[in-house]
Amino acid sequence: MSLFDVYPLFDVTPVKADGVFLYDDTGTQYLDLYGGHAVISIGHSHPVYVNALTDQLHKIGFYSNAVQNPIQKRLADRLEQLSGCAGYNLFMCSSGAEANENALKLASFHTDKATVIAFDNSFHGRTSACVAATDNKKIIAPLNAQQQVRFFPLGNLELVEETLKSEPVCAIIIECIQGVGGLDESTTEFYQGLELLCNKYNTILIADEVQSGFGRTGDFFAFQKHGITPHIISMAKGMGNGFPVGGILIHPSIKAAYGLLGTTFGGNHLASTATLAVLDVLESEKLMQNAKEMSAYFIKKAKTISQLKQLKGRGLMLGLEFNFPVAELRKKLLFDHFLFTGSSKNPNLIRILPPLTIQTEHIDTFFNALSKEL
Ligand SMILES: Cc1ncc(COP(=O)(O)O)c(C=O)c1O
């Protein structure tokens, strides 16, 4: 049987990984500045993570959400403590799209409305409602196009308010720093303005932290820099360090009812254990602090690159924008210098999403290679 051919693949076959490095089937070592798309937060095969998952697998790997699962409860308490999101409730699922799908559905249930506001260049996943809220016509099937979604330029509060006045909007969904779209971020005034408008018009503010959450920006969530209180926060990627975990944090003003949301796999024993291990390592190794320090070091080095048009992003969610398409440069970095980097919707931008454990010598390796190729 062939694989359904939807991914353009690099001809590299990683068979082992450790910390910030990947190793292919010929033994070649690669520096991972992509983190498998912002997924690897505490580093590949971290011993705390491997031991926790192995121990748990020997006890019980899975049972459904119809029974007590104290690991999920323990995770909710740790998440509250480390994220600073006091009073929120946790609902777990298994991916970023599923997190946003549940967030949008809950917003619609809660407000009894159906229109969604999203922003130009957004990416929220590929399932029904969230792909409709994604600014990429190529991945929206006719089935998804039935959803009512309005797109506005990031930063334009006037257009948002006009729509809130005239249409039944259940949710505004926003990435505080856009990931796939190319690392754009608006102003604190804009994010606070959205919060005010949501409260005025009984609309749910959803912060999509699937990529930017779990310490990636140096804060636990990217929205925290702007001092806002979203009604729902969606999470995935760095949450499980590779284990398929997602979830939403739900403000206490939104009430639960049996059957409102549900999932077979979400929050199972292994998924909750993986996330607890990630939180333990984030805290014990002070990885949010490291993200801030390494980000400052990276930015300082980037400023010495004369060909750089703009540096975007925050923490270890960074973008290097040039005046030319970077596809060839990224290939050279991968095949001649053994460095994984990321792409985005912006063809001129290299994305940097390394494990939060990265050190200065790894950043030096990247800039030495980049300087040679430029
Ligand atoms: C901001 C954001 N939201 C949602 C998603 C979808 O996550 P998943 O691929 O786990 O469904 C992504 C994936 O790249 C993302 O970057």
The ligand as a MOL file (V3000), in Angstrom:
LIG
                    3D

  0  0  0     0  0            999 V3000
M  V30 BEGIN CTAB
M  V30 COUNTS 16 16 0 0 0
M  V30 BEGIN ATOM
M  V30 1 C -1.3370 28.3020 15.7710 0
M  V30 2 C -1.7320 26.9110 15.3480 0
M  V30 3 N -2.9700 26.4730 15.6240 0
M  V30 4 C -3.3730 25.2310 15.2890 0
M  V30 5 C -2.5270 24.3510 14.6300 0
M  V30 6 C -2.9980 22.9680 14.2670 0
M  V30 7 O -2.3850 22.0260 15.0840 0
M  V30 8 P -2.3650 20.4670 14.6570 0
M  V30 9 O -1.4960 20.3510 13.4630 0
M  V30 10 O -1.8370 19.7730 15.8870 0
M  V30 11 O -3.7790 20.0820 14.3800 0
M  V30 12 C -1.2250 24.7740 14.3140 0
M  V30 13 C -0.2960 23.8760 13.5950 0
M  V30 14 O 0.6930 24.2570 13.0270 0
M  V30 15 C -0.8190 26.0840 14.6830 0
M  V30 16 O 0.4140 26.5350 14.3950 0
M  V30 END ATOM
M  V30 BEGIN BOND
M  V30 1 1 1 2
M  V30 2 1 2 3
M  V30 3 2 2 15
M  V30 4 2 3 4
M  V30 5 1 4 5
M  V30 6 1 5 6
M  V30 7 2 5 12
M  V30 8 1 6 7
M  V30 9 1 7 8
M  V30 10 2 8 9
M  V30 11 1 8 10
M  V30 12 1 8 11
M  V30 13 1 12 13
M  V30 14 1 12 15
M  V30 15 2 13 14
M  V30 16 1 15 16
M  V30 END BOND
M  V30 END CTAB
M  END
